[in-house]
Amino acid sequence: MSTSRKGPRPALPAAEVLAHYIDHTLLAPAATRKEIDRLCREAVEYGFKAVCVNPVFTAAAAASLQREGPLVCTVVGFPLGCSLPSSKAHEAGYAVEAGAREIDMVIHVGALKAGDYKEVVRDIQAVERVCREGGALLKVILETALLTDEEKRLGCRAAVEAGAAFVKTSTGFGPGGATCADVRLLRRETGATPVLVKASGGIATCRQACSMIEAGAARIGTSSGVRIITEARQAAREE
């Protein structure tokens, strides 16, 4: 990852500010209800923007956080993106009814790589329609490690055309995670639009998170949120 290279330390925002960028994430296939409950408690304690959980835990997370600040985010078509658009839309509808306020969907990566732009837009629109009707925000996962730079640009354009709120780099289950170069590329492509960038995949340290934000990320998806904020607080004490 580009964020592992040595270089000038990125400026560190206050821990409370940094926490509000973070989607506190637990998408492991063996995750338990007990672990989801702990994830929600940590999100409240540290002031994270959202928790991101698998669909089966959406209702539980919503019940846990109903009187608290963090939002509930879940994933659709995850992690491969190869479900039918109607299936993704149905999954998103369940999630919104269960209390999700943000949906992270995986695009049909094969369609994008085949140059079937209309199919990619149609896939995203099916989920965006459900999100819009239910008052939820849609983030579109491109799985950038599988794409050329031109394919990443086309994916951004499809997300913009379909009405998404964010483009997101990675699922965390693909061959690679977020890089600052990809975040900059996505941000350049979406820069004149309201669409923002979420960096996700392999972000495990405060330095990495801050580098992604400096590159243009408006949201960070990570399972290492507690470590990141702990490091930010330690850095502040040492200044």
LINBEL-V358549 format. One record per residue. N is the residue number from 1. RES is the residue in three letters. PHI is phi as a letter, one per 30 degrees, with the letter a starting at -180 (none if undefined). NEAR is the number of other C-alpha atoms within 12 Angstrom. D_LAST is the distance of its C-alpha to the last C-alpha in Angstrom with 2 decimals. Layout:
n:res:phi:near:d_last
N:RES:PHI:NEAR:D_LAST
N:RES:PHI:NEAR:D_LAST
//
This chain:
n:res:phi:near:d_last
1:MET:none:21:27.34
2:SER:d:21:25.85
3:THR:d:31:22.39
4:SER:d:21:22.55
5:ARG:d:13:22.81
6:LYS:d:12:20.25
7:GLY:l:11:18.78
8:PRO:e:12:15.90
9:ARG:d:17:13.29
10:PRO:d:21:14.15
11:ALA:d:21:12.09
12:LEU:c:30:10.87
13:PRO:d:25:12.59
14:ALA:e:23:11.94
15:ALA:e:30:13.34
16:GLU:d:25:16.37
17:VAL:d:21:17.14
18:LEU:d:38:16.88
19:ALA:e:42:19.13
20:HIS:d:32:21.77
21:TYR:d:38:22.26
22:ILE:c:46:23.23
23:ASP:c:48:26.79
24:HIS:d:45:26.51
25:THR:c:43:29.32
26:LEU:b:39:31.93
27:LEU:b:35:34.94
28:ALA:d:22:36.06
29:PRO:d:16:39.86
30:ALA:c:13:39.85
31:ALA:d:19:37.47
32:THR:c:19:38.90
33:ARG:d:23:39.03
34:LYS:d:16:36.99
35:GLU:d:22:34.16
36:ILE:d:35:34.43
37:ASP:d:25:34.24
38:ARG:d:23:31.02
39:LEU:e:38:29.64
40:CYS:d:42:30.51
41:ARG:d:25:28.97
42:GLU:d:33:25.65
43:ALA:d:39:25.91
44:VAL:d:32:26.36
45:GLU:d:23:23.67
46:TYR:c:34:20.93
47:GLY:i:29:22.37
48:PHE:d:41:23.55
49:LYS:d:36:25.89
50:ALA:a:43:28.77
51:VAL:c:53:30.17
52:CYS:b:46:32.27
53:VAL:b:45:35.20
54:ASN:d:35:38.60
55:PRO:e:41:41.49
56:VAL:d:29:43.00
57:PHE:c:35:40.01
58:THR:e:40:39.75
59:ALA:d:27:41.77
60:ALA:d:31:40.00
61:ALA:d:43:36.54
62:ALA:d:34:37.95
63:ALA:d:21:39.46
64:SER:d:28:36.26
65:LEU:c:32:34.18
66:GLN:d:20:36.88
67:ARG:c:13:35.29
68:GLU:c:23:31.66
69:GLY:d:23:29.45
70:PRO:d:36:29.14
71:LEU:d:37:32.01
72:VAL:c:47:34.30
73:CYS:c:46:34.59
74:THR:b:49:37.16
75:VAL:c:45:38.56
76:VAL:b:50:42.00
77:GLY:i:35:43.99
78:PHE:c:36:41.32
79:PRO:c:30:40.59
80:LEU:c:26:43.44
81:GLY:i:32:44.33
82:CYS:c:22:48.00
83:SER:d:26:49.30
84:LEU:d:25:51.76
85:PRO:e:29:50.44
86:SER:d:22:52.51
87:SER:d:22:50.93
88:LYS:d:37:47.40
89:ALA:d:34:48.45
90:HIS:d:23:49.98
91:GLU:d:33:46.88
92:ALA:d:47:44.75
93:GLY:d:33:47.26
94:TYR:e:28:47.04
95:ALA:d:41:43.24
96:VAL:d:37:43.26
97:GLU:d:25:45.91
98:ALA:d:27:43.88
99:GLY:j:33:40.88
100:ALA:d:43:38.83
101:ARG:c:40:37.27
102:GLU:b:43:36.02
103:ILE:b:53:37.99
104:ASP:c:54:36.77
105:MET:c:52:39.97
106:VAL:c:45:40.66
107:ILE:d:55:42.94
108:HIS:d:39:46.11
109:VAL:d:41:44.57
110:GLY:d:24:48.03
111:ALA:d:28:49.35
112:LEU:d:37:46.54
113:LYS:d:25:47.14
114:ALA:d:17:50.88
115:GLY:i:22:50.34
116:ASP:d:20:51.66
117:TYR:d:28:49.48
118:LYS:d:21:51.68
119:GLU:d:25:51.37
120:VAL:d:39:47.57
121:VAL:d:32:47.66
122:ARG:d:27:50.28
123:ASP:d:41:48.23
124:ILE:d:53:45.17
125:GLN:d:32:47.38
126:ALA:d:34:48.96
127:VAL:d:46:45.68
128:GLU:e:43:44.38
129:ARG:d:29:47.55
130:VAL:d:35:47.02
131:CYS:d:39:43.38
132:ARG:d:25:44.33
133:GLU:d:18:47.18
134:GLY:c:24:45.03
135:GLY:i:20:42.07
136:ALA:c:31:39.72
137:LEU:c:35:37.38
138:LEU:c:46:38.19
139:LYS:c:47:35.92
140:VAL:c:52:37.83
141:ILE:d:50:36.82
142:LEU:c:55:37.99
143:GLU:h:44:37.19
144:THR:d:44:36.06
145:ALA:d:30:36.41
146:LEU:c:29:40.15
147:LEU:c:31:40.48
148:THR:d:20:40.95
149:ASP:d:24:38.99
150:GLU:d:19:42.11
151:GLU:d:30:42.49
152:LYS:d:39:38.92
153:ARG:d:31:39.83
154:LEU:d:33:43.05
155:GLY:d:48:41.29
156:CYS:d:48:39.02
157:ARG:d:33:42.14
158:ALA:d:39:43.90
159:ALA:d:46:41.09
160:VAL:d:33:41.07
161:GLU:d:27:44.88
162:ALA:d:32:45.00
163:GLY:j:32:42.66
164:ALA:d:41:39.60
165:ALA:c:35:36.26
166:PHE:b:43:34.11
167:VAL:c:56:34.64
168:LYS:b:49:32.83
169:THR:d:51:32.41
170:SER:a:44:33.49
171:THR:d:46:34.87
172:GLY:j:32:32.95
173:PHE:c:25:36.44
174:GLY:d:25:37.40
175:PRO:d:19:37.17
176:GLY:a:23:33.68
177:GLY:c:37:30.75
178:ALA:d:48:28.58
179:THR:b:37:27.63
180:CYS:d:35:25.76
181:ALA:d:27:29.04
182:ASP:d:43:30.96
183:VAL:d:45:28.60
184:ARG:d:29:28.93
185:LEU:d:33:32.69
186:LEU:d:44:33.12
187:ARG:d:35:31.11
188:ARG:d:24:33.25
189:GLU:d:30:36.35
190:THR:c:33:35.51
191:GLY:e:23:33.78
192:ALA:d:13:36.78
193:THR:c:21:37.36
194:PRO:d:19:35.75
195:VAL:d:33:35.09
196:LEU:c:36:31.46
197:VAL:c:45:30.02
198:LYS:c:46:28.85
199:ALA:c:50:27.28
200:SER:a:49:28.33
201:GLY:j:40:29.14
202:GLY:i:34:26.98
203:ILE:d:41:23.56
204:ALA:b:34:21.87
205:THR:b:29:18.14
206:CYS:d:39:15.23
207:ARG:d:32:15.33
208:GLN:d:43:19.06
209:ALA:d:50:18.96
210:CYS:d:37:16.70
211:SER:d:38:18.97
212:MET:d:47:21.94
213:ILE:d:39:20.77
214:GLU:d:28:20.21
215:ALA:d:30:23.69
216:GLY:k:32:25.18
217:ALA:d:39:25.16
218:ALA:c:37:25.46
219:ARG:b:38:25.57
220:ILE:b:51:24.42
221:GLY:c:49:26.88
222:THR:a:43:25.58
223:SER:c:35:26.49
224:SER:c:31:22.94
225:GLY:e:44:21.39
226:VAL:d:33:20.30
227:ARG:d:25:18.55
228:ILE:d:37:16.84
229:ILE:d:39:15.51
230:THR:d:24:14.60
231:GLU:d:27:12.50
232:ALA:d:31:10.86
233:ARG:d:23:10.17
234:GLN:d:16:8.91
235:ALA:d:20:6.43
236:ALA:d:17:5.35
237:ARG:d:11:5.61
238:GLU:d:8:3.79
239:GLU:d:9:0.00
//
